[in-house]
Amino acid sequence: MSGLRQFGQKAVAVLAAALLALIGALPPALLFGLTRLVASMVFLLWRKRRQISVENLLATGLAGTPAEARKLAQASFLSFALMVAESLVVKSRMTSANWREFVTLKLSPEAERLLADPKQGLLIASAHLGNWEVAAKAVAQLKPMLVVYRPFNNPELDRVFHAGRTNDRLRLVSRNERNPMRFLNALAQGEMVALMIDQHVYDGRVRVDFLGRPAWTTKSVAMMHFTTRAPLIFAVAVRTAPLKFEVHAVGPVTAPRTGDRERDALEFTQALTREVERFVRQYPEQYMWGHRRWKEA
């Protein structure tokens, strides 16, 4: 890496750290008010993502008219902005002693039993709906969790944004890290491994139906489930009020097994995608619609 590029990355990281510190010092009411203003401005100015969101909503039928699609798309932009602001507040305020003041658990009986078993390793799948940062921090209070995340291209910026997120119950691992034993060891120790499963991917994928349209989806979750035999739960944190969330955990997700590994991966991923779809239909305004989810290639 050239010295100039390295300097640029560090400069961006320093500015980001200063901005995050400033934002974190604001009273929540003021922070959320500014967040709404910024979200409205970004929606107006970021034409490309606004257009993608509107097109996705119209194509899935979740909005019947362009006006309805635009309204839902704007709500989606706001939801994402609130997710960032909420995460900054929760990072400093949510603790092992008070986390239930922020979160209400809505668990299926079987998910509740699995989460309560300290020896049972679990796979957790989630989607870009509501506040996935809060979902991870809350569920990690029940059982230690290892979260696989997509890092920034700028490693300095990545360190700034994820500083303070790791503790003895919640650890982050870049998806670029090629160390499967780390995941296997976590599951063997009765911990959770969490992955996002609702974005377009180019490698290691299967084509499933999502909201009535074919979508390329990672099969890594299915393959990890087949290899480890760890039960898989789908979980999301839905925003119900300012700094109030419901964490829904359902499962374990299952699908018929035929012995054909590729076919079984497709069927399992489709079953998992149905859970994503169920929550997206229920809370479309809290889903991240600006992603090109239905690419053909």
NORVENCOR-V243450 format. One record per run of one state. SS is the DSSP state (@ for helix, = for strand, . for the rest). FROM is the first residue (numbers start at 1). TO is the last residue. If there is no record, write none. Layout:
BEGIN
ss->SS from->FROM to->TO
ss->SS from->FROM to->TO
END
This chain:
BEGIN
ss->. from->1 to->2
ss->@ from->3 to->25
ss->. from->26 to->27
ss->@ from->28 to->45
ss->. from->46 to->46
ss->@ from->47 to->60
ss->. from->61 to->65
ss->@ from->66 to->93
ss->. from->94 to->98
ss->@ from->99 to->101
ss->. from->102 to->102
ss->= from->103 to->107
ss->. from->108 to->108
ss->@ from->109 to->116
ss->. from->117 to->121
ss->= from->122 to->126
ss->. from->127 to->128
ss->= from->129 to->130
ss->. from->131 to->131
ss->@ from->132 to->139
ss->. from->140 to->144
ss->= from->145 to->149
ss->. from->150 to->154
ss->@ from->155 to->162
ss->. from->163 to->169
ss->= from->170 to->174
ss->. from->175 to->179
ss->@ from->180 to->188
ss->. from->189 to->191
ss->= from->192 to->196
ss->. from->197 to->204
ss->= from->205 to->210
ss->. from->211 to->212
ss->= from->213 to->218
ss->. from->219 to->219
ss->@ from->220 to->228
ss->. from->229 to->230
ss->= from->231 to->241
ss->. from->242 to->243
ss->= from->244 to->251
ss->. from->252 to->260
ss->@ from->261 to->282
ss->. from->283 to->283
ss->@ from->284 to->286
ss->= from->287 to->287
ss->. from->288 to->297
END
